[in-house]
């Protein structure tokens, strides 16, 4: 669910209606959970899709009109750091990529360059949520990659892109809770699978909301190199990962509407959250911190550097940041900057706690819901001891 401004306008309209006539927002009815046999198939199929190369090639898609921050940076960073594949960030046009809801990076490979280098196609293609889900060039490229044998994995609202490309037809899928009805309309020949953070079907995978980028990428890494997923999970601050989910817990409620309306209306409290950045920073932790703070409808994360020029993230991606040495020094000891230097899973959990402390529990709960993240459920797997709150 990357389109925060349009969502805000919609929720404000709903709030006005509720104020005059009252409203009830029950969770959307869900189908029965898949059977144990189906669950086994869904979890195993990502490993069953063997890459064609001894060292797989992975393309992580971006779009110059906007790409969801975490959906893009987390898979790209973890796959790069794991060393199990050759990983390229690709876009219809090379250049600066605005990330939603925060940050900006540069992608040096366009689709034509990738096709020239890999005429036989990728082994895996990762599709984040894109601001534009119907770009004909992107849809044709995805269709061709799939025909050539690539496993295509959509993160969060990337499932909308796959629906537009016709790649969900005849398959089961999941997606961000906000998009369930849209996906039902766009993918009438497909069926929604609840209670799974990742669902694979005939070489096409989909995940639930933003936070699923972490376990889904770990599952993919482990499918390519068994055992490496567990190693990368520990580096990310996790004892392990689960592909189970509680879909019914995610639906728009009156409290969520109130959080958006209240935080949007209190414009004098709107603030920038500077994050001090430098070369070698972990893309995944930075993404999760910036994403969380920029979804409160009260604050906007901003990368701040001490020197001019792009910052080189740990994955090698150039990150554009505002240059302000004094602001960098002021931001460095602040919670957002500290958390962005912790393991990725810890960075998200600590950011939600900081948001609750500074902007209230209701706002933190709404941010977690947008990220499709259940703090009590996720806490059991966290390994964050030794890192400052």
ABEGO torsion letter per residue (X at the ends): XABAAAAAAAAAAAAAAAAAAEBBBBBBBBBBBBBAAAAAAAAAAAAABBBABABBBBBBBBBAAEBBAAAAAAAAAAAAAAGABBBBBBBABBEBBBBOABEBBBBABBAAAAAAABAAEBABBBBBBBABAABAAAAAAAAAAAAAGBBBBBBEAAAAAAAAAGAABGBBBBEBAAAAAAAAAABAABBBBBGBABBBBGGBBBBBBAAAAAAAAAAAAAAABBGAAAAAAAAAGBAEBBABBBAAABBBBAAAAAAAAAAAABAAABBBBBBBBBBGBBAAAAAAAAAAAAAAGABBBBBBBABBEBBBBAAGBBBBBBBBAAAAAAAAABAAAAAAABBAAAAAAAAAAAAAAAAEAAAAAAAAAAAGBBAAAAAAABBABGBBX
